[in-house]
Amino acid sequence: MQGRIEEMDEEGLGVLTVDRKLHVPFTAPGDVVEVRGWRRKKHRLIATEYKVIEPSGLRTEPVCPYFGKCGGCTLQHLPYSEQIRFKSDKLSNLLDMMVDVSPSPRVYGHRNRIDIVISTRGIGFRRRGTWWDAVDIEGCPVFGPSSTRVLHSLREFIEDHDPALYNIRQNEGFLHYIVIREGKFTGELMINLITSEGPLPEAFPEYFDYADSVYWSVNRTPSDVSYGEIRMFWGKEFIQEKLDDTVYLIHPNSFFQTNSYQAVNLVKRVAELSEGDRVLDLYSGVGTFGIYLAKRGLHVEGIEMNPLAVEMARRNNELNGVEAAFRVGKDRDVKDLAGYDTVIVDPPRAGLHPKLIRRILRDVPENIIYVSCNPKTLKQNLDVLLEKYGIDYVAGLDMFPHTPHVEVVAKLKAKV
């Protein structure tokens, strides 16, 4: 099949329509492409064998040498302004209203975490479209220069000690992943090596003596995951990140927004939208929003189901000299929302639990700030909540340059 790409789907793939609709990776509107093979995935036809025979004027040269092979970035062939336009159109169409997207302050070097597989197929990221293959990399431009240094040290360690690398297909091998985390505003660096059970050469931390914190974690499960039970650490127990005037401790197994530069704008936006004195921070995590708001004099209660995250939030509370209250709990078990001026929800990709939605509609707190990493479930939840709420504000923030993903912040006000 041959034809011109006229549009992009919501995942950032070019759409070619001839006698059927084909979704073509790494293409741009205006490209003329030839497609020779495809596969069916989730009711769509995805091109697997194709070439661009006449490039669009929209295209730009990708910065990353692994673009098109690595499964991480899929939009580097588009100028960043086009990426923002694509995300704004995507949100506007989905939410049926005009939604502006704020660009990331930095387009490269913005990620503060990357998870690198240490496999017999390569040391790097999963090859696009596979679970069993990897692209060997020397560094990651979206993370920054320290990734190159860490990967060089890792390869030196492997060359000197010859540990068994992860065979992904057979789920065998000692070394599985190395996770790199960096405080973008503090410059502090953390390395977490994930292995299966077995002895780690004592010299391992010496290869990373420039890192502030070095961890060894063991994954005893059959699952292919980039975390495990902490076995040992060297240096600092935590690294720190700073968003505006608020400092946060980072633990290997705790979640933190992956783009620190845009996370500053996110916490500021949430603070601007918050009303009243008493705030409930649901899905509070390590206290990213709650601690920031408490520093501004608001009375904050946070609820989070992950005990480690709650422990980290309490440490962050103490570190910043505020008195927000955090406790372990599930979204579905929240009892009373009526006493809060603002309720902040930042749920996982699955969205709000139905029991929580029913509780909101029963208690009707005046203000809800909904932070979402999945616009589809945001839309589903809004369709129900609009029974008793109106949308006061909605905007996107690009936390994930070069990918089709986008963060959304919406403010809902109870109808009078």
WOCORRA-V165193 format. One record per backbone hydrogen bond with DSSP energy under -0.5 kcal/mol. NH is the residue of the N-H (numbers start at 1). CO is the residue of the C=O. E is the energy in kcal/mol with one decimal. If there is no record, write none. Layout:
<<NH CO E> <NH CO E>>
//
This chain:
<<3 33 -2.0> <5 31 -3.2> <6 15 -1.5> <7 15 -0.7> <9 13 -3.0> <12 9 -2.1> <14 24 -2.2> <15 7 -2.7> <16 14 -0.6> <16 22 -3.1> <17 15 -0.5> <18 16 -0.6> <18 20 -2.2> <22 16 -3.2> <22 20 -0.6> <23 45 -2.9> <24 14 -3.5> <24 22 -0.6> <25 23 -0.6> <27 24 -0.8> <30 5 -3.2> <31 28 -2.4> <32 54 -2.7> <33 3 -2.8> <33 31 -0.6> <34 51 -2.5> <35 1 -3.2> <36 49 -3.1> <37 49 -1.5> <39 46 -2.3> <41 44 -3.0> <44 41 -1.1> <45 21 -0.5> <46 39 -3.3> <46 44 -0.7> <47 23 -2.7> <47 45 -0.5> <48 37 -2.5> <49 37 -1.7> <50 48 -0.5> <51 34 -1.8> <53 32 -2.3> <53 51 -0.7> <54 32 -1.7> <59 56 -1.1> <60 77 -2.3> <67 64 -1.3> <68 73 -0.5> <69 66 -2.2> <70 66 -2.4> <71 126 -2.2> <74 402 -2.3> <75 402 -2.3> <78 75 -2.1> <79 58 -0.8> <82 79 -0.8> <83 79 -1.8> <84 80 -2.2> <85 81 -1.9> <86 82 -2.7> <87 83 -2.2> <88 84 -2.4> <89 85 -2.6> <90 86 -2.3> <91 87 -2.4> <92 88 -2.6> <93 89 -2.5> <94 90 -2.0> <95 91 -2.9> <96 92 -1.0> <97 92 -1.2> <102 396 -2.8> <109 141 -1.6> <111 142 -2.9> <112 258 -2.6> <114 180 -1.9> <116 114 -0.6> <116 178 -2.4> <117 115 -0.5> <117 124 -2.5> <118 176 -3.1> <119 117 -0.8> <119 122 -1.9> <120 166 -2.2> <122 119 -0.7> <124 117 -1.7> <124 122 -0.7> <125 135 -1.0> <127 133 -1.5> <128 69 -3.2> <130 127 -2.1> <135 125 -3.4> <136 134 -0.6> <137 123 -2.4> <140 144 -0.5> <143 140 -1.3> <144 140 -2.9> <147 144 -1.6> <148 144 -0.5> <148 145 -0.9> <149 145 -1.4> <150 146 -2.4> <151 147 -2.3> <152 148 -2.0> <153 149 -2.2> <154 150 -2.6> <155 151 -2.2> <156 152 -1.9> <157 153 -2.3> <158 154 -2.4> <159 155 -2.5> <160 156 -2.2> <161 157 -2.2> <162 158 -2.5> <166 118 -2.4> <166 175 -0.8> <167 172 -3.9> <168 166 -0.9> <171 167 -1.4> <172 167 -1.6> <174 164 -1.3> <175 164 -2.5> <176 194 -2.5> <177 194 -1.8> <178 116 -2.3> <179 192 -2.8> <180 114 -2.4> <180 178 -0.5> <181 190 -2.6> <182 112 -2.2> <183 188 -2.9> <184 182 -0.9> <187 183 -3.2> <190 181 -3.3> <191 213 -2.4> <192 179 -2.3> <193 215 -2.5> <194 177 -3.2> <194 192 -0.5> <195 193 -0.5> <195 217 -2.4> <196 174 -1.9> <204 201 -2.0> <206 203 -1.4> <207 203 -0.7> <207 204 -1.6> <208 205 -1.5> <209 206 -1.0> <211 208 -2.0> <212 189 -1.2> <213 189 -1.7> <214 234 -2.5> <215 191 -3.4> <216 232 -2.6> <217 193 -3.3> <218 229 -2.7> <219 195 -3.1> <220 218 -0.8> <225 223 -1.4> <229 218 -2.7> <231 216 -3.0> <232 216 -1.6> <234 214 -2.9> <236 212 -2.6> <239 250 -1.6> <241 248 -2.4> <243 246 -2.7> <244 242 -0.6> <246 243 -2.2> <248 241 -3.2> <250 239 -3.4> <251 249 -0.5> <254 251 -1.8> <260 110 -0.8> <260 258 -0.6> <263 259 -2.3> <264 260 -1.5> <265 261 -0.7> <266 262 -2.0> <267 263 -2.6> <268 264 -1.9> <269 265 -2.3> <270 266 -2.4> <271 267 -2.1> <272 268 -2.4> <273 269 -1.8> <274 270 -1.3> <279 277 -0.6> <279 299 -3.0> <280 342 -2.4> <281 279 -0.5> <281 301 -3.5> <282 280 -0.8> <282 344 -2.8> <283 303 -1.2> <284 281 -0.5> <284 303 -1.9> <287 284 -2.4> <288 284 -0.6> <291 287 -2.5> <292 287 -0.6> <292 288 -0.7> <293 289 -2.6> <294 290 -2.4> <295 291 -1.9> <296 293 -1.3> <297 294 -1.9> <298 293 -1.7> <299 277 -2.7> <300 298 -0.8> <301 279 -2.3> <302 325 -3.5> <303 281 -2.3> <304 327 -1.9> <307 305 -0.7> <310 306 -2.0> <311 307 -2.4> <312 308 -2.5> <313 309 -2.6> <314 310 -2.3> <315 311 -2.0> <316 312 -2.7> <317 313 -2.3> <318 314 -2.0> <319 315 -2.7> <320 316 -2.0> <321 318 -0.9> <322 317 -2.2> <325 300 -2.4> <326 324 -0.5> <327 302 -2.2> <329 304 -1.5> <333 330 -1.5> <334 331 -1.2> <340 337 -1.5> <341 278 -1.9> <342 278 -1.6> <343 367 -2.5> <344 280 -3.2> <344 342 -0.5> <345 369 -2.8> <346 282 -0.7> <351 348 -2.3> <356 353 -0.7> <357 353 -2.1> <358 354 -2.3> <359 355 -1.9> <360 356 -2.6> <361 357 -2.4> <362 358 -1.4> <363 359 -2.9> <364 360 -2.9> <366 340 -0.6> <367 341 -1.0> <368 412 -2.4> <369 343 -2.5> <370 368 -0.6> <370 410 -3.1> <371 345 -3.2> <371 369 -0.6> <372 370 -0.5> <372 408 -2.8> <378 374 -2.0> <379 375 -2.4> <380 376 -2.0> <381 377 -2.6> <382 378 -2.8> <383 379 -2.2> <384 380 -0.8> <384 381 -0.7> <385 381 -2.6> <386 382 -2.4> <387 384 -1.6> <388 385 -1.9> <389 385 -1.0> <390 413 -2.6> <392 390 -0.7> <392 411 -2.9> <393 411 -1.5> <395 409 -2.0> <396 100 -3.0> <397 407 -2.6> <398 102 -2.7> <399 397 -1.3> <403 400 -1.5> <407 397 -2.0> <408 372 -2.7> <409 395 -2.9> <410 370 -2.5> <411 393 -2.9> <412 368 -3.1> <413 390 -2.5> <414 366 -2.3> <415 388 -2.4>>
//
